[in-house]
Amino acid sequence: MVDAIARPTHHFGLRLSCGNFGDMTDEKTIEYYNQSAGVYVKCLSSQGTPDRHLQAFIDAVIPSGRVLDLGAGPGNSTKMMQDAGLKAEAWDASHAFVDMAIEAGVPARQALFSDLSVESAYDGIFANFSLLHAPREEMNDHLNRIAAALTPGGVFHIGMKVGEAAERDRLGRFYTYYGVQELVDLVEARGLGVFDRDTFQVRGMTDAMEPAVILLARKPDA
């Protein structure tokens, strides 16, 4: 499961980050999400329309484009992409979330970040607070795979928590934190041009407030 399909919502300038659960090799993190799927769905229950970051991604992708929700949780964001006319599919490492997504009518697959091996296949890839569960030493490979999988002109959304360390939270989930410019540099090193960024505060499932960043980047046209 990719950790964070975090579907954050604005609330007086703050955001609630339930987290995306999709890919990671850390079994303890995956098992937490398998066991906590119901809690996560409750966190999303009032989110029936795209927030501004999801809407910005939808608007940036070509009409009727093929998109991948990489770490889609129960597929709520994927469903909203479908409703907006995109050909959307969901990947998550948690079997519980994949089952929920399928029940909701979303094409879903249980898969890890490292399973992404296609080239020029997606007009957009949405990795919303999911890659933060990947070890730092794996990030370059994941971003290389994402860049290769995008079509020319394809859009990449990435949401991450801001910081420097790698640690487990009190729920046992593994996190890797990045500085804002560090993340921009990593994305742009893959030839993707960052054209929008937003920094804000999120309240996650531990109820702690943490700094976060969302980037939108585009692969150059051929």
C-alpha positions as CSV (number, residue, x, y, z in Angstrom):
1,M,0.0,0.0,0.0
2,V,1.2,3.4,-0.7
3,D,1.1,5.4,2.4
4,A,-0.8,8.2,1.7
5,I,-3.4,8.8,-0.6
6,A,-3.9,11.5,1.8
7,R,-6.9,13.3,0.9
8,P,-6.3,16.4,2.9
9,T,-9.1,18.9,3.3
10,H,-8.9,22.6,4.1
11,H,-10.1,23.6,7.5
12,F,-9.3,27.2,8.5
13,G,-6.0,27.1,6.5
14,L,-5.1,23.7,7.9
15,R,-5.4,20.3,6.2
16,L,-6.4,16.9,7.4
17,S,-4.1,14.2,6.0
18,C,-5.5,10.7,6.4
19,G,-2.6,9.4,4.4
20,N,-2.4,7.3,1.2
21,F,-1.6,3.7,1.6
22,G,0.0,2.2,-1.4
23,D,3.5,1.1,-1.6
24,M,6.2,0.3,0.7
25,T,8.3,-2.6,1.5
26,D,7.9,-2.1,5.3
27,E,5.6,-4.9,6.4
28,K,4.7,-3.2,9.7
29,T,3.4,-0.1,7.9
30,I,1.4,-2.2,5.4
31,E,-0.2,-4.3,8.1
32,Y,-1.2,-1.1,10.0
33,Y,-3.1,0.0,7.0
34,N,-4.7,-3.4,6.4
35,Q,-5.9,-3.4,10.0
36,S,-7.0,0.3,10.0
37,A,-8.9,0.5,6.6
38,G,-12.2,1.3,8.4
39,V,-10.6,4.2,10.3
40,Y,-9.2,5.6,7.1
41,V,-12.6,5.4,5.3
42,K,-14.2,7.3,8.2
43,C,-11.5,10.0,7.8
44,L,-12.6,10.4,4.1
45,S,-16.3,10.0,4.6
46,S,-17.1,13.8,4.2
47,Q,-14.8,14.3,1.2
48,G,-17.1,13.8,-1.8
49,T,-15.6,16.4,-4.1
50,P,-12.0,17.1,-5.1
51,D,-10.1,19.5,-2.9
52,R,-8.1,22.2,-4.7
53,H,-5.0,20.1,-5.1
54,L,-6.8,17.2,-6.6
55,Q,-8.7,19.6,-8.8
56,A,-5.5,21.2,-9.9
57,F,-4.2,17.8,-11.0
58,I,-7.4,17.0,-12.8
59,D,-7.3,20.3,-14.6
60,A,-3.6,19.9,-15.6
61,V,-4.1,16.5,-17.2
62,I,-5.3,16.3,-20.8
63,P,-9.1,15.7,-21.2
64,S,-9.9,11.9,-21.0
65,G,-6.3,11.2,-20.1
66,R,-5.1,8.0,-18.5
67,V,-4.0,8.5,-14.9
68,L,-2.6,6.4,-12.1
69,D,-3.4,7.0,-8.5
70,L,-0.3,5.6,-7.0
71,G,-1.1,4.7,-3.4
72,A,-4.8,5.2,-3.7
73,G,-6.1,3.9,-0.5
74,P,-9.8,2.9,-0.9
75,G,-9.9,4.8,-4.3
76,N,-11.9,7.8,-3.3
77,S,-9.6,10.2,-5.2
78,T,-9.5,7.8,-8.1
79,K,-13.3,7.8,-8.3
80,M,-13.3,11.6,-8.4
81,M,-10.8,11.5,-11.3
82,Q,-13.1,9.1,-13.1
83,D,-16.1,11.3,-12.5
84,A,-14.1,14.2,-14.0
85,G,-13.7,12.2,-17.2
86,L,-10.2,10.7,-16.7
87,K,-9.4,7.1,-17.3
88,A,-8.2,6.5,-13.8
89,E,-6.8,3.3,-12.1
90,A,-5.7,2.7,-8.5
91,W,-2.7,1.0,-7.1
92,D,-2.1,0.3,-3.4
93,A,0.0,-2.1,-1.4
94,S,-2.8,-2.8,1.1
95,H,-5.1,-5.6,0.0
96,A,-7.9,-4.2,2.3
97,F,-7.9,-0.9,0.4
98,V,-7.7,-2.6,-3.0
99,D,-10.8,-4.6,-2.1
100,M,-12.6,-1.4,-1.1
101,A,-11.7,0.4,-4.3
102,I,-12.9,-2.5,-6.4
103,E,-16.2,-2.6,-4.4
104,A,-16.6,1.2,-5.2
105,G,-16.2,0.5,-8.9
106,V,-12.6,1.6,-9.3
107,P,-10.1,-0.4,-11.3
108,A,-7.6,-1.3,-8.7
109,R,-4.5,-3.5,-8.3
110,Q,-2.5,-4.5,-5.3
111,A,1.0,-3.3,-6.2
112,L,4.2,-1.6,-5.0
113,F,6.0,1.5,-6.3
114,S,8.6,-0.9,-7.7
115,D,6.0,-2.6,-9.9
116,L,5.7,0.4,-12.1
117,S,7.7,-0.6,-15.1
118,V,5.9,0.9,-18.1
119,E,7.0,3.7,-20.4
120,S,4.9,6.6,-21.7
121,A,1.7,5.0,-20.4
122,Y,0.1,7.6,-18.2
123,D,-0.9,11.2,-18.8
124,G,-0.8,11.8,-15.1
125,I,0.4,10.1,-11.9
126,F,-1.0,11.1,-8.5
127,A,1.2,10.1,-5.6
128,N,-0.5,11.9,-2.7
129,F,1.4,11.3,0.6
130,S,2.3,7.8,-0.4
131,L,6.0,8.0,-1.4
132,L,6.8,9.3,2.1
133,H,6.6,5.6,3.3
134,A,9.5,4.6,1.0
135,P,13.0,4.5,2.4
136,R,15.2,7.4,1.2
137,E,17.6,5.1,-0.7
138,E,14.7,3.9,-2.9
139,M,13.3,7.4,-3.8
140,N,15.5,7.9,-6.9
141,D,14.4,4.6,-8.4
142,H,10.7,5.3,-7.7
143,L,11.0,8.8,-9.3
144,N,12.8,7.4,-12.3
145,R,10.0,4.9,-12.8
146,I,7.4,7.6,-12.5
147,A,9.1,9.8,-15.0
148,A,9.5,7.0,-17.5
149,A,5.8,6.0,-17.1
150,L,4.6,9.5,-17.9
151,T,3.7,10.4,-21.5
152,P,5.2,13.6,-23.0
153,G,3.4,16.5,-21.3
154,G,2.2,14.2,-18.5
155,V,1.6,15.6,-15.0
156,F,3.0,14.4,-11.7
157,H,1.5,15.2,-8.3
158,I,3.5,14.4,-5.2
159,G,2.5,15.2,-1.6
160,M,5.0,14.7,1.2
161,K,5.6,15.7,4.8
162,V,8.5,18.2,5.3
163,G,11.5,17.5,7.5
164,E,14.9,15.8,7.5
165,A,14.6,12.5,9.4
166,A,13.3,9.0,8.8
167,E,11.4,7.5,11.7
168,R,8.3,5.7,12.8
169,D,5.3,7.5,14.2
170,R,3.5,6.3,17.4
171,L,1.3,4.1,15.3
172,G,4.3,2.2,14.0
173,R,4.3,3.6,10.4
174,F,7.6,4.3,8.7
175,Y,8.1,7.8,7.3
176,T,10.8,9.6,5.3
177,Y,10.8,13.4,5.4
178,Y,12.2,15.8,2.8
179,G,12.9,19.5,2.6
180,V,10.9,21.5,0.1
181,Q,13.8,22.4,-2.1
182,E,15.3,19.0,-1.7
183,L,12.1,17.5,-3.1
184,V,11.9,20.0,-5.9
185,D,15.5,19.1,-6.9
186,L,14.7,15.4,-6.8
187,V,11.7,15.8,-9.1
188,E,13.4,18.1,-11.5
189,A,16.5,15.9,-11.7
190,R,14.1,13.5,-13.5
191,G,13.5,16.1,-16.2
192,L,10.1,17.0,-14.8
193,G,9.4,20.8,-14.5
194,V,7.8,21.8,-11.3
195,F,5.1,24.4,-12.1
196,D,3.2,24.7,-8.9
197,R,4.0,24.1,-5.2
198,D,2.1,24.6,-2.0
199,T,3.3,24.3,1.6
200,F,0.8,24.0,4.5
201,Q,0.1,22.2,7.8
202,V,-1.5,18.8,8.0
203,R,-3.2,16.9,10.8
204,G,-2.6,13.2,10.3
205,M,-4.1,10.1,11.9
206,T,-1.9,10.7,15.0
207,D,-3.7,14.1,15.4
208,A,-0.3,15.9,15.3
209,M,0.2,18.9,13.1
210,E,3.1,18.6,10.6
211,P,4.4,20.7,7.8
212,A,3.7,19.4,4.3
213,V,4.3,20.2,0.6
214,I,2.5,19.3,-2.6
215,L,4.2,19.7,-6.0
216,L,2.8,19.6,-9.5
217,A,5.3,18.9,-12.2
218,R,5.1,18.2,-16.0
219,K,7.2,16.0,-18.3
220,P,8.4,18.0,-21.3
221,D,6.6,17.5,-24.6
222,A,8.5,15.3,-27.1
